Amino acid sequence: MREISSDITFEVEARQVASVRVSRSTRLTVRCGAVWVTRSDDTADYWLEPGQTLRLRRGERLWIGAEQGAAAWVAFATPKRVGERAVDWAARTAARFGVHARDGWRTV
């Protein structure tokens, strides 16, 4: 299992499942290929294509697999500045009340 605490990009090999633990609030972005993601705190699975993102919570665990029998590249990005963290917090709080910023992120 990998622990994500900073920006990193890695390959998810075909027919393999990567196990990841998120230690800081992070965004997962699919760079190449399609992936499925299962989250420890969620009953749903997520299918993401290149360019799509998923906002991740600190402490959750993920299982990521490549779709369609081909490898995929995923990138994790952590907020760098205090202002970005404030924006992330505000977006999460707004999402709890059903308000979405329509910024292209898939907030779950």
N, C-alpha and C positions, 0 to 999 in steps of 0.2 A: 504494500500500500504506500502510495506517495502522499506526502503532506504538502499542501500548497500554502505558502506564506508570502510569496512574492510573485512578480511577473514571470511566467514561464510558458513556453510553447512545446508541446510534445506530440509524438505520433502515436495513434492508437492503431495497432496492427490488425489486419483482417483476421477474423475469427478469434480474437483475443478480447478480454475484458480488463480494463484498467480500473483499479480501485484507488480512490482519491479521498483524502480527508482535508476539508477546508479549514484552515486555522485563522483566516481573516476574511472579512467581507470581500467578495471577489466577483468578477464577471467572467463567465466562460464564453468564448467566441469560437465558432467553428470556422476554421480557415480554409480547409480543403476536405472534400468528401462529406458524406452524411453520417451522423452519429445518433445513437439513442442514449439517453441518460436516465438512470434510476436514482432517486434521492432517498436518503434514510428517513426523512421526516414527511414523506409524501407517498400516497398510494398510486399516483399516476406515473407513467413513463413519458418521456419527452423525446420527440424525434426532431432533430435540428439539421438544417442544411447550411451550406457555406454562407457566411454573413450573419446568421442568426445568433443571438446571444441569450444567455440565461443568467440572471442575477442569483448569486449563491450566498447563503448565510454562514456565518462563522460557526464552526463546530459540526456542520453536517458532513455526511459521508456520501460519496457518489460512486456509481458504477457506470463506466462509459464503454460502449462498444461501437465498432465501425459497422455501418450498414452496407449492403450490396456487395459483400465479399471483397471490398477494397480498403486499403488503409485510409485513415483520415488524420488531419492535423487539427488540434484544438489549442487555443491560447487562453491562459488565465491572466487577468489583470487586476491588480489591487489598487484602490484609491491612493493617490500619492500626497495630495494636499488636504489641509484641513477643510478647505472650501468644497472639495469633491466629496469628502466624507459627510459634510452637512447636506449636500445635495442628495447623496444616496439615502441618508436618514430621512430627509423630507419626502423623497419618492416612496420609500417603504411605508412611511406613515400614511401618506396620501393613498397608497394602494390598499391599505387596510380598510380605508373608508370608501373604496370604490372609485377613487379619482386617479386617473392615469395621465402621465405627462405626454403621451403619444410621441415619445422620442425614439421609437423603433426598437426598444428593448422589450423582451418578453419577460415581464415581471411576474414572478410567482412566489 
